[in-house]
Amino acid sequence: MLSSFYTTSTNLHSIVDLLILCRAGLSTIFHGFGMIILFSLVQFTTIVILNMNYESLTNDQSLYEDLFLTFPIFITINLTKPASKLSK
């Protein structure tokens, strides 16, 4: 089986396959940036709320924040898939 980047066929089906693969890669990159931004926003919001109450975040609280707030959001982000059909 040849790669989508190199094909000997003369039909346009291989170009559509290549575009779908590139779209999936681009979608993965956007999901990665979204996860990084979301994680930073959750941490920033938590620290701002705690600083307004003159408190600080302990190691256990940070662990619970990661496990019960951030981790489920990351799981739902990763369950989304790119579209299998190309459109304009």
Distance bins in CASP14 RR format, pairs under 12 A and 6 or more apart:
PFRMAT RR
TARGET T0000
AUTHOR 0000-0000-0000
RMODE 2
METHOD distances of the structure
MODEL  1
1 7 0 0 0 0 0 1 0 0 0 0 0
1 14 0 0 0 0 0 1 0 0 0 0 0
1 17 0 0 0 0 0 1 0 0 0 0 0
2 8 1 0 0 1 0 0 0 0 0 0 0
2 9 0 0 0 0 1 0 0 0 0 0 0
2 14 0 0 0 0 1 0 0 0 0 0 0
2 17 0 0 0 0 0 1 0 0 0 0 0
2 18 0 0 0 0 0 1 0 0 0 0 0
3 14 0 0 0 0 1 0 0 0 0 0 0
3 17 0 0 0 0 0 1 0 0 0 0 0
3 18 0 0 0 0 1 0 0 0 0 0 0
3 21 0 0 0 0 1 0 0 0 0 0 0
4 13 0 0 0 0 0 1 0 0 0 0 0
4 14 1 0 0 1 0 0 0 0 0 0 0
4 15 0 0 0 0 1 0 0 0 0 0 0
4 16 0 0 0 0 1 0 0 0 0 0 0
4 17 1 0 1 0 0 0 0 0 0 0 0
4 18 1 0 1 0 0 0 0 0 0 0 0
4 19 0 0 0 0 1 0 0 0 0 0 0
4 20 0 0 0 0 1 0 0 0 0 0 0
4 21 1 0 1 0 0 0 0 0 0 0 0
4 22 0 0 0 0 1 0 0 0 0 0 0
4 24 0 0 0 0 0 1 0 0 0 0 0
5 14 0 0 0 0 1 0 0 0 0 0 0
5 15 0 0 0 0 0 1 0 0 0 0 0
5 17 0 0 0 0 0 1 0 0 0 0 0
5 18 1 0 0 1 0 0 0 0 0 0 0
5 19 0 0 0 0 0 1 0 0 0 0 0
5 21 0 0 0 0 1 0 0 0 0 0 0
5 22 0 0 0 0 0 1 0 0 0 0 0
6 14 0 0 0 0 1 0 0 0 0 0 0
6 18 0 0 0 0 0 1 0 0 0 0 0
7 13 0 0 0 0 1 0 0 0 0 0 0
7 14 1 0 1 0 0 0 0 0 0 0 0
7 15 0 0 0 0 1 0 0 0 0 0 0
7 16 0 0 0 0 0 1 0 0 0 0 0
7 17 0 0 0 0 1 0 0 0 0 0 0
7 18 0 0 0 0 1 0 0 0 0 0 0
8 14 0 0 0 0 1 0 0 0 0 0 0
9 15 0 0 0 0 0 1 0 0 0 0 0
9 17 0 0 0 0 0 1 0 0 0 0 0
11 17 0 0 0 0 0 1 0 0 0 0 0
12 18 0 0 0 0 0 1 0 0 0 0 0
12 19 0 0 0 0 0 1 0 0 0 0 0
12 86 0 0 0 0 0 1 0 0 0 0 0
13 19 0 0 0 0 0 1 0 0 0 0 0
13 20 0 0 0 0 0 1 0 0 0 0 0
13 86 0 0 0 0 0 1 0 0 0 0 0
14 20 0 0 0 0 0 1 0 0 0 0 0
14 21 0 0 0 0 0 1 0 0 0 0 0
15 21 0 0 0 0 0 1 0 0 0 0 0
15 22 0 0 0 0 0 1 0 0 0 0 0
15 86 0 0 0 0 0 1 0 0 0 0 0
16 22 0 0 0 0 0 1 0 0 0 0 0
16 23 0 0 0 0 0 1 0 0 0 0 0
16 84 0 0 0 0 0 1 0 0 0 0 0
16 85 0 0 0 0 1 0 0 0 0 0 0
16 86 1 0 0 1 0 0 0 0 0 0 0
16 87 0 0 0 0 0 1 0 0 0 0 0
17 23 0 0 0 0 0 1 0 0 0 0 0
17 24 0 0 0 0 0 1 0 0 0 0 0
17 84 0 0 0 0 0 1 0 0 0 0 0
17 86 0 0 0 0 0 1 0 0 0 0 0
18 24 0 0 0 0 0 1 0 0 0 0 0
18 25 0 0 0 0 0 1 0 0 0 0 0
18 86 0 0 0 0 0 1 0 0 0 0 0
19 25 0 0 0 0 0 1 0 0 0 0 0
19 26 0 0 0 0 0 1 0 0 0 0 0
19 82 0 0 0 0 0 1 0 0 0 0 0
19 83 0 0 0 0 0 1 0 0 0 0 0
19 84 0 0 0 0 0 1 0 0 0 0 0
19 85 0 0 0 0 0 1 0 0 0 0 0
19 86 1 0 1 0 0 0 0 0 0 0 0
19 87 0 0 0 0 0 1 0 0 0 0 0
20 26 0 0 0 0 0 1 0 0 0 0 0
20 27 0 0 0 0 0 1 0 0 0 0 0
20 81 0 0 0 0 0 1 0 0 0 0 0
20 82 1 0 0 1 0 0 0 0 0 0 0
20 83 0 0 0 0 1 0 0 0 0 0 0
20 84 1 0 0 1 0 0 0 0 0 0 0
20 85 0 0 0 0 1 0 0 0 0 0 0
20 86 1 0 0 1 0 0 0 0 0 0 0
20 87 0 0 0 0 0 1 0 0 0 0 0
21 27 0 0 0 0 0 1 0 0 0 0 0
21 28 0 0 0 0 0 1 0 0 0 0 0
21 82 0 0 0 0 1 0 0 0 0 0 0
21 84 0 0 0 0 0 1 0 0 0 0 0
21 86 0 0 0 0 0 1 0 0 0 0 0
22 28 0 0 0 0 0 1 0 0 0 0 0
22 29 0 0 0 0 0 1 0 0 0 0 0
22 82 0 0 0 0 0 1 0 0 0 0 0
22 86 0 0 0 0 0 1 0 0 0 0 0
23 29 0 0 0 0 0 1 0 0 0 0 0
23 30 0 0 0 0 0 1 0 0 0 0 0
23 81 0 0 0 0 0 1 0 0 0 0 0
23 82 1 0 1 0 0 0 0 0 0 0 0
23 83 1 0 0 1 0 0 0 0 0 0 0
23 84 0 0 0 0 1 0 0 0 0 0 0
23 85 0 0 0 0 0 1 0 0 0 0 0
23 86 1 0 0 1 0 0 0 0 0 0 0
23 87 0 0 0 0 0 1 0 0 0 0 0
24 30 0 0 0 0 0 1 0 0 0 0 0
24 31 0 0 0 0 0 1 0 0 0 0 0
24 80 0 0 0 0 0 1 0 0 0 0 0
24 81 0 0 0 0 1 0 0 0 0 0 0
24 82 1 0 1 0 0 0 0 0 0 0 0
24 83 0 0 0 0 1 0 0 0 0 0 0
24 84 0 0 0 0 1 0 0 0 0 0 0
24 86 0 0 0 0 0 1 0 0 0 0 0
25 31 0 0 0 0 1 0 0 0 0 0 0
25 32 0 0 0 0 0 1 0 0 0 0 0
25 81 0 0 0 0 0 1 0 0 0 0 0
25 82 1 0 0 1 0 0 0 0 0 0 0
26 32 0 0 0 0 0 1 0 0 0 0 0
26 33 0 0 0 0 0 1 0 0 0 0 0
26 82 0 0 0 0 1 0 0 0 0 0 0
26 83 0 0 0 0 0 1 0 0 0 0 0
27 33 0 0 0 0 0 1 0 0 0 0 0
27 34 0 0 0 0 0 1 0 0 0 0 0
27 77 0 0 0 0 0 1 0 0 0 0 0
27 78 0 0 0 0 0 1 0 0 0 0 0
27 80 0 0 0 0 1 0 0 0 0 0 0
27 81 1 0 0 1 0 0 0 0 0 0 0
27 82 1 1 0 0 0 0 0 0 0 0 0
27 83 0 0 0 0 1 0 0 0 0 0 0
27 84 0 0 0 0 0 1 0 0 0 0 0
28 34 0 0 0 0 0 1 0 0 0 0 0
28 35 0 0 0 0 0 1 0 0 0 0 0
28 77 0 0 0 0 0 1 0 0 0 0 0
28 78 0 0 0 0 1 0 0 0 0 0 0
28 80 0 0 0 0 0 1 0 0 0 0 0
28 81 0 0 0 0 0 1 0 0 0 0 0
28 82 0 0 0 0 1 0 0 0 0 0 0
29 35 0 0 0 0 0 1 0 0 0 0 0
29 36 0 0 0 0 0 1 0 0 0 0 0
29 82 0 0 0 0 0 1 0 0 0 0 0
30 36 0 0 0 0 0 1 0 0 0 0 0
30 37 0 0 0 0 0 1 0 0 0 0 0
30 77 0 0 0 0 0 1 0 0 0 0 0
30 80 0 0 0 0 0 1 0 0 0 0 0
30 82 0 0 0 0 1 0 0 0 0 0 0
31 37 0 0 0 0 0 1 0 0 0 0 0
31 38 0 0 0 0 0 1 0 0 0 0 0
31 73 0 0 0 0 0 1 0 0 0 0 0
31 74 0 0 0 0 1 0 0 0 0 0 0
31 75 0 0 0 0 0 1 0 0 0 0 0
31 76 0 0 0 0 0 1 0 0 0 0 0
31 77 1 0 1 0 0 0 0 0 0 0 0
31 78 1 0 0 1 0 0 0 0 0 0 0
31 79 0 0 0 0 0 1 0 0 0 0 0
31 80 1 0 0 1 0 0 0 0 0 0 0
31 81 0 0 0 0 0 1 0 0 0 0 0
31 82 0 0 0 0 1 0 0 0 0 0 0
32 38 0 0 0 0 1 0 0 0 0 0 0
32 39 0 0 0 0 1 0 0 0 0 0 0
32 74 0 0 0 0 1 0 0 0 0 0 0
32 77 0 0 0 0 1 0 0 0 0 0 0
32 78 0 0 0 0 1 0 0 0 0 0 0
32 80 0 0 0 0 0 1 0 0 0 0 0
33 39 0 0 0 0 0 1 0 0 0 0 0
33 40 0 0 0 0 0 1 0 0 0 0 0
33 77 0 0 0 0 0 1 0 0 0 0 0
34 40 0 0 0 0 1 0 0 0 0 0 0
34 41 0 0 0 0 1 0 0 0 0 0 0
34 42 0 0 0 0 0 1 0 0 0 0 0
34 73 0 0 0 0 0 1 0 0 0 0 0
34 74 0 0 0 0 1 0 0 0 0 0 0
34 77 1 0 0 1 0 0 0 0 0 0 0
34 78 0 0 0 0 0 1 0 0 0 0 0
34 80 0 0 0 0 0 1 0 0 0 0 0
35 41 0 0 0 0 0 1 0 0 0 0 0
35 42 0 0 0 0 0 1 0 0 0 0 0
35 70 0 0 0 0 1 0 0 0 0 0 0
35 71 0 0 0 0 0 1 0 0 0 0 0
35 73 0 0 0 0 1 0 0 0 0 0 0
35 74 1 0 1 0 0 0 0 0 0 0 0
35 75 0 0 0 0 0 1 0 0 0 0 0
35 76 0 0 0 0 0 1 0 0 0 0 0
35 77 1 0 1 0 0 0 0 0 0 0 0
35 78 0 0 0 0 1 0 0 0 0 0 0
35 80 0 0 0 0 0 1 0 0 0 0 0
36 42 0 0 0 0 0 1 0 0 0 0 0
36 43 0 0 0 0 0 1 0 0 0 0 0
36 70 0 0 0 0 0 1 0 0 0 0 0
36 74 0 0 0 0 0 1 0 0 0 0 0
36 77 0 0 0 0 0 1 0 0 0 0 0
37 43 0 0 0 0 0 1 0 0 0 0 0
37 44 0 0 0 0 0 1 0 0 0 0 0
37 73 0 0 0 0 0 1 0 0 0 0 0
37 77 0 0 0 0 0 1 0 0 0 0 0
38 44 0 0 0 0 0 1 0 0 0 0 0
38 45 0 0 0 0 0 1 0 0 0 0 0
38 69 0 0 0 0 0 1 0 0 0 0 0
38 70 1 0 0 1 0 0 0 0 0 0 0
38 71 0 0 0 0 0 1 0 0 0 0 0
38 72 0 0 0 0 0 1 0 0 0 0 0
38 73 1 0 0 1 0 0 0 0 0 0 0
38 74 1 0 0 1 0 0 0 0 0 0 0
38 76 0 0 0 0 0 1 0 0 0 0 0
38 77 1 0 0 1 0 0 0 0 0 0 0
39 45 0 0 0 0 0 1 0 0 0 0 0
39 46 0 0 0 0 0 1 0 0 0 0 0
39 65 0 0 0 0 0 1 0 0 0 0 0
39 66 0 0 0 0 1 0 0 0 0 0 0
39 69 0 0 0 0 1 0 0 0 0 0 0
39 70 1 0 1 0 0 0 0 0 0 0 0
39 71 0 0 0 0 0 1 0 0 0 0 0
39 73 0 0 0 0 1 0 0 0 0 0 0
39 74 1 0 0 1 0 0 0 0 0 0 0
39 77 0 0 0 0 0 1 0 0 0 0 0
40 46 0 0 0 0 0 1 0 0 0 0 0
40 47 0 0 0 0 0 1 0 0 0 0 0
40 70 0 0 0 0 0 1 0 0 0 0 0
41 47 0 0 0 0 0 1 0 0 0 0 0
41 48 0 0 0 0 0 1 0 0 0 0 0
41 69 0 0 0 0 0 1 0 0 0 0 0
41 70 0 0 0 0 0 1 0 0 0 0 0
41 73 0 0 0 0 0 1 0 0 0 0 0
42 48 0 0 0 0 0 1 0 0 0 0 0
42 49 0 0 0 0 0 1 0 0 0 0 0
42 57 0 0 0 0 0 1 0 0 0 0 0
42 62 0 0 0 0 0 1 0 0 0 0 0
42 65 1 0 0 1 0 0 0 0 0 0 0
42 66 0 0 0 0 1 0 0 0 0 0 0
42 68 0 0 0 0 0 1 0 0 0 0 0
42 69 1 0 0 1 0 0 0 0 0 0 0
42 70 1 0 1 0 0 0 0 0 0 0 0
42 71 0 0 0 0 0 1 0 0 0 0 0
42 72 0 0 0 0 0 1 0 0 0 0 0
42 73 1 0 0 1 0 0 0 0 0 0 0
42 74 0 0 0 0 0 1 0 0 0 0 0
43 49 0 0 0 0 0 1 0 0 0 0 0
43 50 0 0 0 0 0 1 0 0 0 0 0
43 57 0 0 0 0 1 0 0 0 0 0 0
43 61 0 0 0 0 0 1 0 0 0 0 0
43 62 0 0 0 0 1 0 0 0 0 0 0
43 65 1 0 0 1 0 0 0 0 0 0 0
43 66 0 0 0 0 1 0 0 0 0 0 0
43 69 0 0 0 0 1 0 0 0 0 0 0
43 70 0 0 0 0 1 0 0 0 0 0 0
44 50 0 0 0 0 0 1 0 0 0 0 0
44 51 0 0 0 0 0 1 0 0 0 0 0
44 57 0 0 0 0 0 1 0 0 0 0 0
44 65 0 0 0 0 0 1 0 0 0 0 0
45 51 0 0 0 0 0 1 0 0 0 0 0
45 52 0 0 0 0 0 1 0 0 0 0 0
45 57 0 0 0 0 0 1 0 0 0 0 0
45 65 0 0 0 0 0 1 0 0 0 0 0
45 69 0 0 0 0 0 1 0 0 0 0 0
45 70 0 0 0 0 0 1 0 0 0 0 0
46 52 0 0 0 0 0 1 0 0 0 0 0
46 53 0 0 0 0 0 1 0 0 0 0 0
46 55 0 0 0 0 0 1 0 0 0 0 0
46 56 0 0 0 0 0 1 0 0 0 0 0
46 57 1 0 0 1 0 0 0 0 0 0 0
46 58 0 0 0 0 0 1 0 0 0 0 0
46 61 0 0 0 0 1 0 0 0 0 0 0
46 62 0 0 0 0 1 0 0 0 0 0 0
46 64 0 0 0 0 0 1 0 0 0 0 0
46 65 1 0 1 0 0 0 0 0 0 0 0
46 66 0 0 0 0 0 1 0 0 0 0 0
46 69 0 0 0 0 1 0 0 0 0 0 0
46 70 0 0 0 0 1 0 0 0 0 0 0
47 53 0 0 0 0 0 1 0 0 0 0 0
47 55 0 0 0 0 0 1 0 0 0 0 0
47 56 0 0 0 0 1 0 0 0 0 0 0
47 57 1 0 0 1 0 0 0 0 0 0 0
47 61 0 0 0 0 0 1 0 0 0 0 0
47 62 0 0 0 0 0 1 0 0 0 0 0
47 65 0 0 0 0 0 1 0 0 0 0 0
48 55 0 0 0 0 0 1 0 0 0 0 0
48 57 0 0 0 0 0 1 0 0 0 0 0
49 55 0 0 0 0 1 0 0 0 0 0 0
49 56 0 0 0 0 0 1 0 0 0 0 0
49 57 0 0 0 0 1 0 0 0 0 0 0
49 61 0 0 0 0 0 1 0 0 0 0 0
49 65 0 0 0 0 0 1 0 0 0 0 0
50 56 1 0 0 1 0 0 0 0 0 0 0
50 57 1 0 1 0 0 0 0 0 0 0 0
50 58 0 0 0 0 1 0 0 0 0 0 0
50 61 0 0 0 0 1 0 0 0 0 0 0
50 62 0 0 0 0 0 1 0 0 0 0 0
50 65 0 0 0 0 0 1 0 0 0 0 0
51 57 0 0 0 0 1 0 0 0 0 0 0
55 61 0 0 0 0 1 0 0 0 0 0 0
56 62 0 0 0 0 0 1 0 0 0 0 0
57 63 0 0 0 0 0 1 0 0 0 0 0
57 64 0 0 0 0 0 1 0 0 0 0 0
57 65 1 0 0 1 0 0 0 0 0 0 0
57 66 0 0 0 0 0 1 0 0 0 0 0
58 64 0 0 0 0 1 0 0 0 0 0 0
58 65 0 0 0 0 0 1 0 0 0 0 0
59 65 0 0 0 0 0 1 0 0 0 0 0
59 66 0 0 0 0 0 1 0 0 0 0 0
60 66 0 0 0 0 0 1 0 0 0 0 0
60 67 0 0 0 0 0 1 0 0 0 0 0
60 68 0 0 0 0 0 1 0 0 0 0 0
61 67 0 0 0 0 0 1 0 0 0 0 0
61 68 0 0 0 0 0 1 0 0 0 0 0
61 69 0 0 0 0 0 1 0 0 0 0 0
62 68 0 0 0 0 0 1 0 0 0 0 0
62 69 0 0 0 0 0 1 0 0 0 0 0
62 70 0 0 0 0 0 1 0 0 0 0 0
63 69 0 0 0 0 0 1 0 0 0 0 0
63 70 0 0 0 0 0 1 0 0 0 0 0
63 71 0 0 0 0 0 1 0 0 0 0 0
64 70 0 0 0 0 0 1 0 0 0 0 0
64 71 0 0 0 0 0 1 0 0 0 0 0
65 71 0 0 0 0 1 0 0 0 0 0 0
65 72 0 0 0 0 0 1 0 0 0 0 0
65 73 0 0 0 0 0 1 0 0 0 0 0
66 72 0 0 0 0 0 1 0 0 0 0 0
66 73 0 0 0 0 0 1 0 0 0 0 0
66 74 0 0 0 0 1 0 0 0 0 0 0
67 73 0 0 0 0 0 1 0 0 0 0 0
67 74 0 0 0 0 0 1 0 0 0 0 0
67 75 0 0 0 0 0 1 0 0 0 0 0
68 74 0 0 0 0 0 1 0 0 0 0 0
68 75 0 0 0 0 0 1 0 0 0 0 0
69 75 0 0 0 0 0 1 0 0 0 0 0
70 76 0 0 0 0 0 1 0 0 0 0 0
70 77 0 0 0 0 0 1 0 0 0 0 0
71 77 0 0 0 0 0 1 0 0 0 0 0
71 78 0 0 0 0 0 1 0 0 0 0 0
72 78 0 0 0 0 0 1 0 0 0 0 0
72 79 0 0 0 0 0 1 0 0 0 0 0
73 79 0 0 0 0 0 1 0 0 0 0 0
73 80 0 0 0 0 0 1 0 0 0 0 0
74 80 0 0 0 0 0 1 0 0 0 0 0
END
